[in-house]
């Protein structure tokens, strides 16, 4: 059973995190910022997730946001490009989102980043649009 994002898919080291942050391109929507950088030699993408204390004052809130992000990544696994490292940084509004809202917002950000085709946006709306 695959629990969320496997370790090999995570950016853990501070210098790797900083590299994507410093040299990657960034896009943002109201709830998330995505920094991404090409890694032509990579077998699969790697992701770093950051949810600061400004977003959720309590660890419970921040952990919930991270769970929603990881679940979304799991659902999008086959669609995201392989040769890329990216960071997902939650903004304040992310604390107000449920799972469906998180997924919709992340897909929107991935489309802005050119990591998903615009057609991906249509596949998430289940007759409830905000």
C-alpha positions in Angstrom: 0.0 0.0 0.0 1.5 3.3 -1.1 1.2 5.9 1.7 1.1 9.3 0.0 4.3 10.4 -1.7 7.1 7.9 -1.5 10.4 9.1 0.0 12.2 8.9 -3.4 9.6 11.5 -4.7 10.4 14.0 -2.0 12.9 16.8 -1.8 14.2 16.7 1.7 17.7 18.3 1.7 17.8 22.0 2.5 20.2 22.7 -0.4 18.0 20.9 -2.9 15.0 22.9 -1.7 17.0 26.1 -1.9 18.2 25.2 -5.4 14.6 24.9 -6.7 13.7 28.1 -4.8 16.6 30.1 -6.2 16.8 28.8 -9.8 13.3 27.6 -10.5 10.5 29.4 -12.2 7.5 30.2 -10.1 3.8 30.5 -10.7 1.0 31.3 -8.2 -2.7 31.3 -7.7 -4.6 32.5 -4.6 -3.7 29.4 -2.5 -0.5 27.9 -3.8 2.9 28.9 -5.2 4.8 26.4 -7.3 8.5 26.7 -8.0 9.7 24.2 -10.6 13.0 23.4 -12.2 13.9 21.0 -15.0 15.9 17.9 -14.2 16.7 16.2 -17.5 18.5 13.3 -15.9 15.7 12.5 -13.4 13.7 9.2 -13.5 10.7 10.8 -11.8 9.6 14.1 -10.4 10.5 15.1 -6.8 8.4 17.5 -4.7 8.9 19.6 -1.6 5.9 20.8 0.4 6.0 23.8 2.6 3.1 25.0 4.8 4.3 27.8 7.1 2.9 28.9 10.4 1.2 31.9 8.8 -1.0 29.4 6.9 -2.1 27.4 9.9 -1.3 28.3 13.4 -1.7 24.7 14.6 0.3 21.7 13.4 -2.9 19.8 12.9 -4.0 22.4 10.3 -0.7 22.4 8.5 -0.5 18.6 8.5 -4.0 18.4 7.1 -3.1 20.7 4.2 0.0 18.6 3.5 -2.1 15.4 3.5 -4.4 17.0 0.9 -1.5 18.1 -1.2 0.1 14.6 -1.1 -3.2 12.9 -1.9 -3.6 15.3 -4.9 -0.1 14.4 -6.1 -1.0 10.7 -5.8 -4.1 11.2 -7.9 -2.1 13.1 -10.5 0.9 10.9 -10.5 0.7 9.6 -14.1 0.0 13.1 -15.5 2.8 15.1 -14.0 6.1 15.4 -16.0 9.0 13.2 -14.8 12.0 15.3 -15.3 11.2 18.1 -12.9 11.7 19.1 -9.2 9.1 21.3 -7.7 8.1 23.0 -4.5 4.5 23.5 -3.4 4.1 26.4 -1.0 0.8 26.8 0.6 -0.6 30.4 1.1 -3.0 31.5 3.8 -6.2 30.7 1.8 -5.2 27.0 1.6 -6.3 26.5 5.2 -9.9 27.2 4.1 -9.9 24.5 1.4 -11.3 21.0 1.6 -9.7 18.1 -0.4 -11.6 18.9 -3.6 -10.7 22.6 -3.3 -7.1 21.7 -2.7 -7.0 19.5 -5.8 -8.7 22.0 -8.0 -6.4 24.8 -6.9 -3.2 22.7 -7.3 -4.3 21.5 -10.8 -4.9 25.2 -11.7 -1.4 26.0 -10.5 0.1 23.1 -12.4 -1.6 24.3 -15.6 -0.2 27.8 -15.0 3.3 26.2 -14.6 2.9 24.3 -17.8 3.1 21.0 -15.9 -0.4 19.9 -16.9 -2.4 20.6 -20.0 -5.2 23.2 -19.8 -7.7 20.3 -20.4 -6.8 19.0 -16.9 -8.8 21.9 -15.4 -12.1 20.5 -16.7 -11.7 17.1 -15.2 -12.0 18.2 -11.6 -15.2 20.1 -11.5 -18.0 17.9 -10.2 -20.8 20.4 -10.7 -19.7 22.3 -7.6 -17.8 25.4 -8.6 -16.8 28.2 -6.3 
